[in-house]
């Protein structure tokens, strides 16, 4: 996976490659799909949701430049694989997931891998209201647009990864909050993810 897929997508950060290499992705994949654990295809995990393909996971982790002191917010626990990778790069991860069975299964996997710096909870992230602030935010579903609901949670110097737009083509973006509070957005690559549940996705009006 690392040689043929991840590096081919210009994921060269040694810390990211190390974490991807030592975290057993197959243990987070539903049993019927374990033969596809490293395939270049989304893997169904239930509730019409799917794991990101390995290349996107690698690009996400590299773009966020996670440091060992960073506090991370993840929107969408899913299988828990990306959560586990985030936790090994940062200080701690607060992961939100709308489906209780995803959270329960992911907690078992975290315990199996002896990863203890993750707090995963059942929450509808589309209605998230919190006073907490984070160094890193990873949104694992797409949004029609990025609003202050999520960017306001960034500390100065914080980085946020999100996939923005509508099918069939969306844009992966990295948003950084400068020390003066301004936001800088960098377009990374085109991709497509399922939308964040309960977020209104209006279809653009065309004449």
N, C-alpha and C positions, 0 to 999 in steps of 0.2 A: 504493500500500500504506500509506504513512504517513498520508495524509489520511483514507482511508476505513476502515481497519482498526485501525491502532495507536493513533491519537489517540482513536478512539471507545472504546477500552478504557482511557482515562485514562492513557495513557503520554505524559507531557508533559516528561520530563527532557530538556533540550536535548542533553546529551552522548549519551544513549541514542538519540535520534532521529537525531543526526548519524551515529553508527556504523551504525545500521540503514540509513540512506540511502546511505552510501558503500560498504557491503559488498555485492558483487553476489550476492545469494541464488541467482540462476539458475545461477551457476557451480558451486554446491555441490549442485544438484539433478541426479539421474540424467537423462541425455539424453532418454529417452522422456517425462519428466514436466516438462520445462522450461516448457511453456506454463502449468503450474499453479504455478509458483514462488511467486507471490504470492496464491494462492487460499487461502480459509479452509477448508483441508482438510489432513489429514495426508498426506504424500507418502511412498510406499514407497521404501525405500533398500536392501532386501535383508534376509535372515535374519529375516523377519517383523517388522522394525523400520521406524519411520517418523520423518520430521522432525516436530518440533513445529510447530503452526500459528504464523504470524507474531505473532498477538496474545499468545500465551503466552510466546514468546521475548521480546517487548517488556516484558511485565509482570515476567518473571524478572529481566531486566537492570536494570529500574528499581528493583525491590524490594531488590536486593542492594547498591545504592548503592556501586558499585565505584569506588575511588579509584586514581589513577595509581601509587600505591606498593604496592598490594595484590598479594599472592600468592594465586593462585586455583587451587583443585582442582576439576576437572570430572569427574564420574562419568558416562561415556558420551559418547564423541567423536561417534559417529554420522556424519553427513555432514561435520562439521567447521565448519558455518556458525556455530553458536552459539559454538563454540570461538574462531573468528576474531573475533567480536564481543567476547567476554570479554577476549581478548588486547589489543584496541585500547583497552579501558577500563582495564585493570590493568597491573601491571608485568610479570608473567609468568603463564603458565597451565601447570599439570601436568594433562594429560588422559588418563584411563584408559579403555580400550575392550577388550572381550573378543574382538572379531572383527578378525583381522589385516588383512583386505582393507579394512575401514573405515579403519584407521590409515594404511595405505599410500596410499589414495586421498586422505585428508585432508591428509597431508603434502605431496602434490603440489599441492593447492589452496593450502595455506599458502605454499608457495614461489612459486606463480603470483601470489599477492597480496602477496608480499614481506613476510610477517608472520613474524618470526624469534623471537618471545618465547614460543613454544609448545613444550613437550616432550610429545609424544604417544607412549604406549606401550601394548603389548598386555598387559593385566592383567585378571584376574577380580576386579572391585571388591568382589564379595560376600564375598571372603575377604581383603580388604585389611588388612594389619598394617604400620604404619609409625610412626616417631617424629616424622615431619614434622608441622608445624602450619601452618594457613592462615588468611588474613584472610577469604576468601570460599570457599564450597563450593556448587557447582551440581550437583544430581543430576537427570539428564535422563530418568530412568525412575521409575516409582512404587515405593513400599515399603509393605508392609502396616502397618508401624509404624516410627517413627524411634527408633533405639537409640544407645547410646554409641559404637558402632563408627564412626559418622560425626561425631556432635556432639563427641566427645572430640578431634577433629582441629582444632577451632576455637580460635584464639587469643582472648584477651580482646578484646572489641569485634568479634569476627568474626561473619559472617552466613552462614546456610545456607538454601538454597531446596530444598524437596522436595515431592513430591506423595504424600500419605499416604492409604491406605485400600484399599477393594476396589471392583471394578466393581459397579454402573454409575456410582456417584458417588464421587469422591475429592476431597480438599481440598488445594489448594496452600497451603503454609505457609512462613513466614519465621521462622527460629529465630536469636536473637541471644544471644551469650554476653556477659554483663556483666563489668565489671572484677573483681567478686568471684567470678566463676566460675559464677554462676547463669545458667540459661537462660530466655529469654522467648520464647514462641511466639505468633505472630500468624497467624490464618487469613486468607488473601487472597481466594481465589475457588474455586469448584468447577470441576473439570475431570476428565479421565481420560487416563492414560498407560499404556503397556505396562509390565509389572512388570520390575524389575531382574532379569536372568537369574541363576539359581541362588540367589535369595533365597526362602526358604520362605514361601509365602502360604497360611496356614491360613484356611479358610472358617469364619466365626463360627458357633457352634452355636446352633441355634434350636429351641425347644420346639414 
